[in-house]
């Protein structure tokens, strides 16, 4: 008996191909006919040495229509009743929604659950493994004890794509330790109105910032999907324009010209496709009144055609069922979405009705067989590339990485780099570790508040929802004498004997829908009352703002000596105290424009509105009023540039250039010059190109000029001519 081993646990070929002895009864029209039993050995699609395309062809030649429709179906784990329906209906994918969990909630139980479901999937005649998806949007956030990183808005503030790639790798390892092989991340939305409840899921308000942070895709998948261990399928979401809806309304209408849509919202997806992202999730929102799930032009013509996306498109949760505005699937909704280009439908509950209706649309000719085959080819290709046919079970060697010290250290670094110092009157920061400090605020000692939404639950929650270090614990651990740090949530008991009061205030957790703020974006009454008590004491107040976006704080700002925007830092609150005490000087830059008042929303870079703090703003401890878009100045650092040809074709090629800071000081800017040798650059991203006297020079863009020692950034371009590896010179400043 042939034994298959690898990324996941072993599986016998016989098990992968055995037929379950099922006597289940369901709706007659929905229960598929039994497929012909496959031979135990010798089938081409089982041969890992063959090209993936050949294996897909062979497998599809053996699949019935019901097999194919099942591969296009994704269902919620908790809706799978009985569990054997997974095999009966040939279901291709399972997911855990935001509130879907296991008991006890730990990595071991998640791994056991995954393996149990996968064993059921493998009992079909063809033994096609299922793929399991989850929203691991700031770490493996459904798992209690997992490492939780700053939400994307904080990672955007770091301006450190290399760090974001390392974060993606850590998330992939923790996911692999629970078996789950598909991440519904990263969110590449460009948040243009901070009233939107998903603003914190965006890396920033300009197209450039989310584009450069697509390194997260490479972190999850690796350089090539499935080529190495702990490779997890990434998802670029939500396509297209969800961050640009009128009024910042979740699932609303993005009212833009096509030129504006392409300039603002399309570039991050273009960059993700260039990196080989395996899946794309569509947005609930509409573009000029047409829902994304029904927009064949955007999905098939632009994404799959123009951008050359070869992965598969998945719907959002029950989004297909929303197309007609009524509850309950209709055949018309399903055919509209599938014909628009949806390859897999996140049903997620009534899979029997969905499959019956989809089958009816195909047999009636309203969904062509060619569309079904194209969707299956895309889905199966990714399953083969991931190695699921050879390694379908959890790789338990990664289970211990969930919440590991190494990953928590990385998260702490990410927190440090994400902190944006926007006010520091009189240089009150950094604080002395020997100072007598009073700490207050509802988020000072609350791991749930500092982690935000999508934390062991869809909307998140306050309190000890998972394991980690609160900001207060970080402050006490860093202080010379922890007894000189007093805490009261409401600010009661403060007197003039304290050197400073640290108020950790901001937003309580939320996710989409509940997070929309149409009526105001101020601090809540508890926070305002706490701050008033601190102000009345006469003690200098340092505010640490824990929030998923800028808040309307203009009226209170004059009362504060310092303001540190901490965003939603996740489980490693010691990264905040690292900055407060000066162990790490703040380097973060605003990823979004900070409004003077909520009446300015939407407010974005370049729109002519006067901001409280502009996009790109951020102080450090040796400067008080930086230019948010500085002209690079000379530095004594050093850097190198490494060219890599990404792809080539007759008469042209695409290249990526990685700039690395090899010096001991942070770069504040860089430039790379080379001789094009007959090539002509036709397009360039993440930099500014000039040419003179047969010499091409690329300077950093506003968002990627700051490079810490040992860190890297990159730019890319396409050019006519022949690809090569030209001699280049990297110059700091």
C-alpha positions in Angstrom: 0.0 0.0 0.0 1.5 3.3 -1.1 2.1 5.8 1.8 1.9 9.5 1.0 3.7 11.9 3.3 4.8 15.6 3.4 3.4 18.9 4.6 0.5 17.3 6.3 0.1 13.9 8.0 0.3 10.7 6.0 -2.7 9.3 4.1 -2.9 6.0 2.4 -3.9 5.9 -1.2 -6.6 3.4 -0.4 -8.2 5.7 2.1 -8.1 8.6 -0.3 -10.0 6.6 -2.8 -12.4 4.5 -0.7 -16.1 5.0 -1.0 -18.1 5.7 2.1 -21.0 3.3 2.9 -23.7 6.0 3.2 -27.4 5.5 3.5 -28.3 9.1 4.0 -31.5 10.5 2.6 -31.8 14.1 1.4 -33.9 16.0 -1.1 -34.2 13.8 -4.1 -33.2 16.5 -6.6 -30.2 17.5 -4.6 -28.5 14.1 -3.9 -25.9 13.5 -6.5 -25.7 10.2 -8.5 -22.8 8.0 -7.4 -19.7 8.6 -9.4 -17.9 5.7 -11.0 -15.4 4.3 -8.5 -11.8 5.2 -9.4 -9.1 2.5 -9.6 -7.0 2.3 -6.4 -3.7 3.1 -8.2 -2.2 4.3 -11.4 -4.4 7.3 -12.2 -2.6 10.2 -13.7 -4.0 12.8 -11.4 -2.5 10.9 -8.4 1.0 11.2 -9.9 2.8 14.1 -8.3 5.6 14.0 -10.9 3.2 15.1 -13.7 2.6 18.8 -14.5 -0.3 20.2 -12.5 -2.2 21.0 -15.7 -2.0 17.4 -16.8 -3.2 16.2 -13.4 -6.2 18.6 -13.6 -7.1 17.4 -17.1 -7.1 13.8 -16.0 -9.1 14.4 -12.8 -11.7 16.5 -14.6 -12.1 13.8 -17.2 -13.3 11.5 -14.5 -15.6 14.0 -12.7 -19.4 14.0 -13.0 -21.4 17.2 -13.1 -22.2 16.7 -9.4 -18.5 16.4 -8.6 -17.8 19.7 -10.4 -20.7 21.5 -8.8 -19.5 20.4 -5.4 -16.1 21.8 -6.0 -17.7 25.2 -6.5 -19.4 25.1 -3.1 -18.1 26.4 0.2 -20.0 25.8 3.4 -19.7 26.8 7.0 -18.3 24.1 9.2 -21.2 24.3 11.7 -23.8 24.0 8.9 -22.4 20.6 7.9 -25.1 18.4 9.4 -24.6 15.5 9.1 -20.8 15.6 8.6 -21.1 12.9 5.9 -22.9 15.4 3.6 -19.4 16.7 2.8 -18.8 13.5 0.8 -22.4 13.0 -0.3 -22.5 16.3 -2.0 -18.8 16.3 -3.0 -18.3 19.7 -1.2 -15.1 21.3 -2.3 -14.5 23.7 0.6 -15.3 24.4 4.2 -14.9 27.6 6.2 -15.2 28.9 9.7 -17.0 32.2 9.8 -16.2 34.9 12.3 -18.0 33.3 15.2 -17.4 29.7 14.3 -15.2 27.9 16.8 -14.2 24.6 18.4 -14.2 23.4 21.9 -11.9 23.6 23.7 -10.6 26.5 21.6 -6.9 25.7 21.1 -4.6 24.8 18.2 -4.8 21.0 18.9 -8.6 21.0 18.7 -8.6 23.0 15.5 -6.1 20.5 14.0 -8.1 17.6 15.0 -11.3 19.2 13.6 -9.6 19.9 10.3 -8.3 16.4 10.0 -11.6 14.8 10.8 -13.4 16.9 8.1 -10.6 16.1 5.6 -11.0 12.4 6.2 -14.6 12.7 5.3 -13.8 14.6 2.1 -11.4 11.9 1.1 -14.0 9.1 1.2 -15.5 10.1 -2.2 -14.7 7.9 -5.1 -12.2 10.4 -6.5 -10.7 11.3 -3.1 -10.6 15.0 -3.9 -9.5 16.9 -0.7 -11.4 19.9 0.6 -9.7 23.2 1.2 -10.5 25.0 4.4 -10.8 28.8 4.6 -10.8 31.3 7.5 -10.4 35.0 8.2 -6.9 35.1 9.7 -6.7 38.9 9.2 -4.3 39.9 12.0 -2.9 36.6 13.0 -4.7 33.3 13.4 -7.3 35.3 15.2 -10.0 32.6 15.7 -7.7 30.5 17.8 -7.3 31.4 21.5 -3.6 31.8 22.3 -2.5 32.6 18.7 -0.2 35.5 18.1 -2.3 38.6 17.1 -0.5 41.3 15.1 -1.5 44.9 14.6 -4.5 45.2 12.3 -3.6 46.4 8.8 -4.0 50.1 9.5 -1.1 49.7 12.0 1.0 47.7 9.6 0.4 50.4 7.0 1.8 52.9 9.5 5.1 50.9 9.7 5.8 51.6 6.0 7.8 48.3 6.2 6.8 45.8 3.5 9.6 43.4 4.5 8.1 43.2 8.0 4.6 42.6 6.6 6.0 39.7 4.6 7.5 38.2 7.8 4.1 38.7 9.5 2.5 36.8 6.7 4.9 34.0 7.1 4.2 33.7 10.8 0.5 33.6 10.2 1.0 30.9 7.6 3.0 28.8 10.1 0.3 29.2 12.8 -2.4 28.3 10.3 -0.5 25.3 9.1 -0.3 24.1 12.7 -4.1 23.9 12.8 -4.4 22.4 9.3 -6.2 25.3 7.8 -4.8 26.0 4.3 -6.6 29.1 3.0 -6.5 32.6 4.5 -9.1 35.2 3.6 -6.4 37.9 3.7 -5.0 40.3 2.9 -7.6 43.0 2.7 -6.3 45.4 -0.1 -9.1 47.9 0.3 -8.2 51.5 0.0 -10.1 53.2 2.8 -11.2 56.6 1.6 -13.8 57.5 4.3 -12.9 56.8 8.0 -16.6 56.5 8.9 -16.4 53.0 7.3 -16.3 50.2 9.9 -13.6 48.3 8.1 -11.1 51.2 7.9 -8.7 49.3 10.2 -8.6 46.4 7.7 -7.0 48.8 5.2 -3.3 49.5 5.0 -4.0 53.1 4.0 -5.8 55.6 2.0 -3.6 55.7 -1.1 -3.3 53.1 -3.8 0.5 52.9 -3.2 0.4 51.8 0.4 -1.8 48.7 0.1 0.1 47.9 -3.1 3.5 47.8 -1.5 2.1 45.7 1.4 1.1 42.9 -0.9 4.3 41.3 0.4 1.8 39.7 2.9 0.8 37.5 0.0 4.3 36.3 -0.5 4.6 35.7 3.3 1.5 33.4 3.3 2.1 31.5 0.1 5.9 31.6 -0.3 7.6 32.6 -3.5 5.6 29.9 -5.2 2.4 28.4 -3.8 3.0 25.0 -2.3 6.7 25.0 -3.1 7.8 25.0 0.5 6.4 24.0 3.9 3.6 26.0 5.6 2.3 27.4 2.3 -1.2 28.9 2.7 -3.4 30.2 -0.1 -3.8 33.9 0.1 -6.9 36.0 -0.8 -6.9 39.5 -2.2 -10.1 41.1 -1.0 -12.5 42.8 -1.5 -12.7 43.3 -5.2 -13.4 46.1 -6.1 -13.8 49.5 -4.4 -15.2 48.5 -1.0 -13.2 51.3 0.7 -14.7 54.0 -1.5 -18.4 53.8 -0.9 -20.4 56.9 -0.7 -20.6 58.0 3.0 -18.3 55.1 4.0 -21.3 52.8 4.2 -20.4 49.2 4.5 -21.6 47.2 1.5 -22.6 50.5 -0.1 -22.2 52.0 -3.6 -18.8 53.3 -4.9 -19.7 56.2 -7.2 -16.6 56.8 -9.3 -15.7 57.0 -12.9 -13.8 54.0 -14.3 -10.6 56.1 -14.5 -10.9 56.9 -10.8 -11.7 53.3 -9.9 -8.7 52.1 -11.8 -6.4 54.8 -10.3 -7.4 54.4 -6.6 -8.7 50.9 -6.0 -7.3 48.6 -8.7 -3.5 48.9 -8.3 -3.3 46.8 -5.1 -5.1 43.9 -6.8 -2.9 44.3 -9.9 0.2 44.0 -7.6 -1.3 41.0 -5.8 -1.9 39.2 -9.1 1.7 40.0 -10.1 2.7 38.2 -6.9 0.7 35.2 -7.8 -2.1 35.5 -5.2 -4.2 32.3 -5.4 -7.7 33.6 -4.8 -9.6 36.8 -5.0 -12.8 37.5 -2.9 -15.4 39.8 -4.3 -16.9 42.8 -2.4 -20.5 43.1 -1.2 -20.4 46.7 -2.5 -21.5 48.0 -5.8 -19.8 50.2 -8.4 -22.2 52.8 -9.8 -25.1 50.6 -8.8 -23.9 47.2 -10.1 -22.9 44.7 -7.4 -19.4 43.3 -7.7 -20.8 39.8 -7.6 -22.8 40.5 -10.7 -20.2 42.6 -12.6 -18.8 40.4 -15.4 -16.8 43.3 -16.7 -14.8 43.8 -13.5 -14.5 40.1 -12.7 -14.0 38.3 -16.0 -12.9 41.1 -18.4 -10.6 43.1 -16.1 -9.4 40.7 -13.3 -9.2 37.5 -15.2 -8.6 39.0 -18.7 -6.7 42.2 -18.4 -4.8 41.5 -15.2 -4.3 37.8 -16.1 -5.5 36.4 -12.8 -5.2 32.6 -13.0 -6.5 31.7 -9.5 -10.1 31.4 -8.5 -12.7 33.9 -7.5 -14.7 33.3 -4.3 -17.9 35.1 -3.2 -18.2 36.7 0.2 -20.4 35.2 2.9 -23.9 34.8 1.5 -23.3 37.6 -1.0 -24.8 35.7 -4.0 -28.0 35.4 -2.0 -28.1 39.2 -1.6 -28.1 40.0 -5.3 -31.9 40.3 -5.6 -32.3 41.9 -2.2 -34.4 39.0 -0.9 -33.6 36.2 1.5 -33.1 32.8 -0.1 -31.2 31.7 -3.1 -32.7 31.9 -6.6 -31.5 30.3 -9.7 -31.2 33.7 -11.3 -28.9 35.0 -8.6 -26.6 31.9 -8.9 -26.4 32.1 -12.7 -25.7 35.8 -12.6 -22.8 35.4 -10.2 -21.3 32.3 -11.8 -21.5 33.8 -15.3 -20.0 37.0 -14.0 -16.9 35.0 -13.0 -17.5 33.6 -9.5 -15.7 30.2 -9.3 -16.7 29.2 -5.7 -19.7 30.4 -3.8 -19.5 30.9 -0.1 -23.0 29.6 0.4 -22.5 29.2 3.5 -25.6 27.3 5.0 -28.2 26.0 2.6 -25.9 24.0 0.4 -28.6 21.5 -0.6 -30.8 24.2 -2.1 -27.8 25.9 -3.7 -26.6 22.8 -5.4 -30.1 21.9 -6.6 -30.5 25.4 -8.1 -27.0 25.5 -9.7 -27.6 22.1 -11.3 -30.8 23.3 -12.7 -29.2 26.4 -14.2 -26.5 24.3 -15.9 -28.9 21.7 -17.3 -31.2 24.5 -18.6 -28.2 26.0 -20.4 -28.3 29.3 -18.4 -24.8 28.5 -17.0 -22.6 26.9 -19.8 -20.6 23.8 -19.1 -17.5 25.7 -20.1 -18.0 28.1 -17.2 -18.3 25.1 -14.8 -15.2 23.6 -16.2 -13.2 26.8 -16.0 -14.2 27.3 -12.4 -13.2 23.7 -11.6 -9.9 24.0 -13.4 -9.1 27.1 -11.3 -10.0 25.6 -8.0 -8.4 22.2 -8.6 -5.2 23.8 -9.9 -4.7 25.5 -6.5 -5.5 22.3 -4.6 -2.8 20.5 -6.6 -0.3 23.4 -6.2 -0.9 23.4 -2.5 0.0 19.7 -2.4 -3.4 18.7 -0.8 -3.6 15.5 -2.8 -0.3 14.3 -1.4 -0.4 15.9 2.0 -4.0 16.4 3.1 -3.7 16.5 6.8 -2.3 18.9 9.4 1.5 19.2 9.7 1.7 18.8 13.4 5.3 20.1 13.4 3.8 23.6 13.2 1.2 23.3 15.9 3.7 24.5 18.5 4.3 27.7 16.6 0.8 28.9 17.5 1.5 31.8 20.0 5.2 31.0 20.0 7.8 33.3 21.6 9.3 33.9 18.2 6.1 35.0 16.7 5.2 37.1 19.7 8.6 38.8 19.4 7.8 39.6 15.8 4.4 41.0 16.7 6.0 43.2 19.4 8.4 44.5 16.7 5.4 45.2 14.5 3.7 47.1 17.3 6.7 49.2 17.9 7.0 50.1 14.3 3.3 50.9 14.0 3.2 53.6 16.7 2.7 57.1 15.3 3.7 60.0 17.6 1.5 62.9 16.5 2.1 65.3 19.4 5.0 65.6 21.9 4.8 69.0 23.6 7.8 69.9 25.6 9.4 66.5 24.8 7.4 64.8 27.5 8.1 61.5 25.7 10.0 59.3 26.2 9.0 58.7 29.8 11.6 58.0 32.4 11.4 54.4 33.6 11.9 55.6 37.2 9.0 58.1 36.9 5.9 57.9 39.2 3.1 57.2 36.7 -0.6 57.1 36.8 -2.3 54.9 34.1 -6.0 55.1 33.3 -8.4 54.3 30.5 -10.7 51.5 29.5 -8.1 50.0 27.1 -5.0 50.1 29.4 -5.6 46.7 30.8 -7.9 45.1 28.2 -6.5 42.6 25.7 -9.8 42.6 23.8 -10.0 46.3 23.3 -6.4 46.6 22.1 -6.9 43.7 19.7 -10.2 45.0 18.1 -12.6 43.2 15.9 -12.0 39.7 14.4 -10.5 38.5 17.7 -11.8 35.1 18.8 -15.1 36.2 17.3 -16.3 38.3 14.4 -17.0 41.6 16.3 -14.3 41.0 18.9 -15.0 41.8 22.5 -13.7 43.6 25.6 -11.9 41.7 28.3 -9.5 38.8 28.5 -10.7 37.2 25.3 -7.3 35.7 24.5 -3.7 35.5 25.8 -1.3 38.4 25.6 0.3 41.4 27.2 -1.8 44.5 27.9 -0.4 48.0 27.6 -0.5 48.3 31.4 1.4 45.1 31.9 4.0 46.3 29.4 4.4 49.6 31.3 4.8 47.9 34.6 7.3 45.4 33.2 9.4 48.2 31.7 9.3 50.5 34.8 12.3 50.4 37.1 9.9 49.9 40.0 6.4 48.6 39.1 5.1 49.9 42.5 5.5 53.4 41.2 2.9 52.7 38.5 -0.7 53.2 39.7 -3.7 52.1 37.7 -7.3 53.1 37.9 -9.5 52.6 34.8 -11.6 55.7 35.5 -8.8 58.0 36.6 -9.9 58.1 40.2 -7.3 58.8 42.9 -4.8 60.8 40.9 -3.0 63.6 42.6 -0.2 66.1 41.8 2.5 63.7 43.0 2.6 61.9 39.6 5.1 62.8 36.9 2.7 61.9 34.1 -0.7 60.4 33.5 -0.9 57.8 30.7 -4.5 57.6 29.4 -5.1 54.5 27.2 -8.4 55.3 25.5 -10.2 54.9 22.2 -12.7 52.5 20.5 -14.3 49.4 21.8 -14.1 46.4 19.4 -16.2 46.2 16.3 -16.2 44.8 12.8 -18.1 45.6 9.6 -21.6 46.9 9.9 -21.5 47.7 13.6 -18.4 49.7 13.0 -19.8 52.3 10.7 -20.0 55.7 12.2 -22.5 57.9 10.3 -23.3 60.2 13.3 -19.9 61.0 14.8 -16.4 59.8 15.6 -15.6 61.2 19.0 -14.4 59.5 22.2 -17.1 58.0 24.2 -18.4 59.5 27.5 -16.3 57.2 29.7 -13.1 58.2 28.0 -14.0 61.9 28.1 -14.8 61.7 31.8 -11.6 59.8 32.5 -9.6 62.4 30.6 -11.4 65.2 32.5 -10.3 63.7 35.9 -6.7 63.5 34.7 -6.7 67.1 33.4 -8.2 68.4 36.7 -5.2 66.9 38.6 -2.8 69.2 36.8 -0.6 66.2 35.9 0.7 66.2 32.3 -1.4 63.8 30.2 0.0 61.4 27.6 -2.8 59.8 25.5 -2.4 56.4 23.9 -5.2 56.2 21.4 -6.3 52.6 20.7 -8.5 52.8 17.7 -9.1 51.4 14.2 -9.0 54.9 12.6 -8.4 58.5 13.5 -11.0 59.9 15.9 -12.4 63.4 16.2 -10.2 64.7 19.0 -9.5 68.4 18.0 -11.4 69.7 21.0 -9.4 67.6 23.5 -6.0 67.7 21.9 -4.9 71.0 23.6 -5.3 69.3 27.0 -2.8 66.6 26.1 0.9 66.9 26.2 1.4 63.9 23.9 -0.6 61.8 21.6 0.5 58.4 20.5 -1.7 56.6 17.8 -1.4 53.0 18.7 -4.1 51.7 16.3 -5.2 48.1 17.3 -1.9 46.6 18.3 -3.0 43.0 19.1 -1.7 40.8 21.8 1.8 42.3 22.3 1.1 45.6 24.3 4.7 45.7 25.4 5.5 47.2 22.0 3.6 50.3 23.0 5.6 50.6 26.2 8.8 50.1 24.3 8.0 53.4 22.5 6.6 55.2 25.6 9.9 54.7 27.5 12.2 55.3 24.5 13.6 51.8 24.1 12.4 52.3 20.5 12.0 55.7 19.0 8.7 56.1 17.1 9.0 55.7 13.3 5.4 55.2 12.2 3.8 57.5 9.7 0.1 58.1 9.4 -1.4 55.8 6.8 -4.5 57.9 6.6 -5.2 61.7 6.9 -6.3 62.8 10.3 -9.4 65.0 10.1 -9.9 68.3 12.0 -13.5 67.3 12.4 -15.8 64.5 11.2 -17.5 67.0 8.9 -14.4 66.8 6.7 -15.0 63.1 5.9 -14.0 61.9 3.4 -10.6 63.6 3.7 -7.6 62.2 1.8 -4.2 63.2 0.6 -4.3 65.6 -2.3 -7.9 66.7 -1.9 -7.1 70.2 -0.8 -8.7 69.9 2.7 -6.7 71.2 5.6 -6.0 68.3 8.0 -5.3 68.1 11.7 -2.4 65.9 10.7 -1.6 65.0 7.1 -1.1 61.6 5.5 2.5 60.5 6.2 2.9 62.6 9.4 4.8 61.2 12.3 7.2 62.6 14.9 10.1 60.9 16.5 12.2 61.7 19.6 14.8 63.8 17.7 12.3 65.9 15.7 9.2 67.8 16.4 7.6 68.9 13.1 8.6 66.7 10.2 7.4 67.3 6.7 5.0 64.4 5.9 6.4 64.1 2.4 10.1 64.9 3.0 12.6 65.4 0.2 15.2 62.7 0.9 18.2 64.1 2.7 21.7 62.7 2.6 22.5 60.1 5.2 25.6 58.2 6.2 23.9 54.8 5.6 24.6 52.3 2.9 22.4 50.3 0.6 22.5 47.7 -2.2 20.1 47.0 -5.1 19.4 43.5 -6.4 17.6 43.0 -9.7 15.3 40.1 -10.3 13.6 39.3 -13.6 10.0 38.3 -12.7 8.9 37.3 -16.2 9.9 37.9 -19.8 8.3 37.7 -23.2 9.3 38.5 -26.8 10.4 42.1 -26.8 9.9 42.8 -23.1 10.2 41.8 -19.5 9.2 42.6 -15.9 11.7 43.2 -13.1 11.7 43.7 -9.4 14.5 45.6 -7.6 15.1 45.0 -3.9 16.8 47.8 -2.0 18.4 46.7 1.3 19.8 49.0 4.0 23.2 47.5 4.7 24.3 50.3 7.0 23.9 50.9 10.7 21.6 53.9 10.4 18.1 54.2 9.1 17.8 55.4 5.5 15.6 58.5 5.0 15.6 58.1 1.2 17.4 56.1 -1.5 18.0 56.1 -5.2 19.0 53.3 -7.6 20.7 54.1 -10.9 21.7 51.7 -13.8 22.4 51.6 -17.5 19.2 50.3 -19.3 21.4 48.9 -22.1 18.8 49.5 -24.8 15.8 48.8 -22.7 13.1 51.3 -22.2 11.0 51.4 -19.0 7.3 51.4 -19.9 5.8 51.4 -16.4 7.1 51.6 -12.9 5.6 51.3 -9.4 6.8 52.1 -5.9 9.3 54.7 -7.1 9.9 57.8 -9.2 11.8 57.3 -12.5 14.0 59.8 -14.3 16.3 59.2 -17.3 19.2 61.2 -18.5 22.3 60.5 -20.6 21.4 56.8 -21.0 21.1 56.4 -17.3 17.9 55.4 -15.5 17.4 56.5 -11.9 14.7 55.5 -9.5 14.2 57.5 -6.3 12.0 56.3 -3.4 8.3 57.1 -3.3 7.0 59.1 -0.3 5.9 56.0 1.5 9.0 53.7 1.2 12.0 56.0 1.6 12.5 55.1 5.3 14.3 51.8 5.6 15.6 50.5 8.9 19.1 48.8 9.1 18.8 45.4 7.7 15.4 46.0 6.2 14.4 46.0 2.6 11.9 47.7 0.3 11.4 47.3 -3.5 10.1 48.7 -6.7 9.2 47.1 -10.0 8.9 48.0 -13.6 8.1 46.6 -17.1 10.4 47.4 -20.0 10.9 46.7 -23.7 14.1 45.0 -24.7 16.0 42.0 -23.3 16.0 41.1 -19.7 19.4 41.1 -17.9 21.1 41.8 -14.7 22.5 45.3 -15.1 25.2 46.7 -12.8 23.4 49.1 -10.5 24.3 51.7 -7.9 22.3 52.3 -4.8 22.8 55.6 -3.1 21.4 56.7 0.3 19.5 60.0 0.5 
